[in-house]
Amino acid sequence: MFTLDQCGKYKITVRTLARTLADAGHDVRVIAVLSDTTEPYEESDGARIFRLALNPVHVRVLRLISSVVRFEKKLFSSILRESSQSPPRADVDGAPVNSPQNTAGASLENDTGNGRYQAGGFASVFSPLELIHKLLYMVVRWPITKLPHAYLGYIDYYYRSFRVARQEPVDVYHAHDLVTLPVAWLCSRLAKGKLVYDSHELWLDRPEKQRSRFNRFFVKSIESFLIQRTDANIIAGESSGIDLSERYCIAPPTVVLNVPSYRPFERSTIFRDKLGIPASERIILYMGRISYLRGIEEEVQSLKYLSNCRLVIFGFGPEQYISGLRKLIGNEGLAGRVHFFDAVSFDEVTRYAMSADIGLVLHQNTGLNYYYVSPNKLFECMAAGLPVVGSNFPDLKKYIEGYNLGVTCDPESPAKIADAINYILSDETRYNEMRKNALEAAKEFNWENESKKLVALYQGLTD
């Protein structure tokens, strides 16, 4: 079995899937992308992991030109430095060439800081290769050429992953996300193996991908063609599965929720101890990727309507975005009421989360992918026994209000978010009941149960 994964790191979802199938007796091989922090080959969780160093041809050309330009500039700098250290030349009358007495002579000026030089009256701002390098780099970064640039990267990945996948034909090719499906499909046809598409989410509607009409048409055409040629499809949410089924006229995919393992922990005070939060204040918790469109700005602003509450942002994300959040916190006068806490290992998340009082799952309605979301942080809140304030979207309402784990609200309104938090905290009996319901729900929504669906699906494919 192959899992084709486009990510530089070995994703938690892929790791869990690989470990589950390996424990069920399958020979699992993973193809992923090499990064600065990973190794080309690794054996982990019962799987053999092969990582590819991507090197598209246009990137190689740019890298070659860049290295030549650096060598050229270093060479000219060395020549100019030696020239500047030599004694001034004198003309036939004994006057230095650059002296006021001889202004007609050839000059030599050195400005190695910006690469400009003059010699014999000739001036050059860039060397020819440097100019070509800058033009090519501008072309690659120019918005109208970003799409071809990305496609060249995909082609390089497809070529390299196909070569590795073809070395050992297997029974089932498992494509994690749409970007890996073309290679998995081709390999399955050549090896006469089965094909599983784990779309995980609605790939076409991911909010971080701002697609043009052409790009959307192109991607949808590829997904439509390939998804109707799979032997099984997997997705991580019921509403998303229904949408995918109706969109492409296929049988409903198998829903395998992205949930943690069931590990009961005693309630702790980790956040209070490490962040210095007094027992008199309630801890409101956001956990997961710290990124756009996940309601973090609104969660910060909701503190203006709350008393005796602190917000802990628990996870990882791009530093540029986190810096923007820190500015927002300062501008809103909330410094000291919002804390950032670095991500911990996947197996430790529940233990840390149990030291909070309420969990937040407030994705923004930026498209169907988030509107139908069933994120792992919801189930991590269940495992930690946290009452939940979530977005009033279909699947979130089904879990949060259907199991009486908390309340849903308009995720774009900080005031409504604060009202929902106050509703849960204002009644101790209600709060304790929601905590109890969350812990009970965790006994149903855990990987021990969800993995049975995955194992059964593979059993049906390989019998």
C-alpha positions, 0 to 999 in steps of 0.5 A: 500500500502506498500513501502519496503525500505532498507535504514536507512533513509526515502529517499526523493524519498520514501517520495515524493512517499508516500505523493503523493499516500496519497494525492490521497486517498491511505492508505500508509505504509512504511517499512524501516530500523531503524538507530541511528537517526530514530524512530521505528514508525513515521507518516509523509507525510500521511504515517505510517512508520515502521522501523526495527532493523536489528540483523543478527544471526552472528552479535549477536554471535560476539556481545555476544563474544565481551561483554564477552571478555570485561568483562573478560579483565576487570576482569583480569585487576582488579585482576592484579591491586589488586595484584600489590597494595599488599605488596611483598611476602617474601620467608622463608629467608625474601627476596621478591619473585621478588628480585634479591635474589630470581629469581626462584620464581613465577612472576606476571607481569601486562600489562593491556594495551595490555591484556597480563598477566603472573602468576605462570610462565604461559603467555597468549597473548589472552584469548581463547574467545578473540582469537575466537572473533578476528578470527571470525571478521577477517572471516567476514571482509575477502573479500571471506566471505563478500558476505555471510556476506551481504546475512545473513544481507539481510535474516535478513531484509527479515525475519523481513520485511515479519513479519511486512508486513504480519500483515496487507495485502494490495492491492498493494505492492510497492518495492523500489529497487531490494533488497526489491522486493523478500519480496514484491513479496512473500507478494503480492502472499500470500495476492493476491495483486498487485506488483509494482517494482520501480527499480528507476535505473539499479540496476545490473549496479550500479557503486558502486557495484563491482560485481563478475561474480557469483554475477552478474549472481545471482542478474540478475537471481533474477531480471529476475524471479521477474520482469516478475511477477510484475503488473507494473514497474517504472523507473526514465529514458527513456533510462534505461527503454528501456534497462530494457525492452529489457534485460528482454523482458517485456513491457516498464516500466512507466518512472517517473522522479525524479524531484523537485516540481515547486516552483518559487524563486527570484534569491538570493545571498546566496552563495556569502553572506555566502561564501564571493564570490565577485560579479566579480566571477562566481559561478559554482555549484555541488550539490548532494551527494559528492561521487566517480564517479560523476566528482567532481575531474575533476570539481575541476581540470577544475578551472585551465583553468578558470578565475574569477570562484569559485566552490561550492560543495553543499551537503553531503558525506563520510568524508573520500572522502571529505578529499581526495578532500581537499587534491586534492584542495591543491595539485592543488593550488586551495585553496580559489577557491573551497568551501564546503557548507552543505546540506539543506532541500530538499525544500530549495535546489532550493532557494540556487541553484539560487544563483549560475551561472552554474550547473554541471552534470558530471557523469562518464561513469562507466557503463550503470546506469550512461551512461543512467542517468537522475539525479535529480540534472539536474532538480534541475538546471532547477528549479533554472534557471541554464545553465548546463554543463553535460556529453555527454550521451544520456539522458543528451544530450536530455535534455540539448542540446534538450532544449538548457539549456547548453552544454555537453562534455567529463566528464573525461577531465577537459579542455573540462569541462572548455571549455564548461563553458567558452562557456556559460559564454563568451556570455551574450545573450547566457547565459541569453537565456539558463537561460530562457530556463531552467526556462521554462523547469522546468514548464514541468519537475516537480513533479506536472506533473510526479506525475500524471503518478504515480497516474494514474498507481495506479488508474489502479491497484486498479480499 
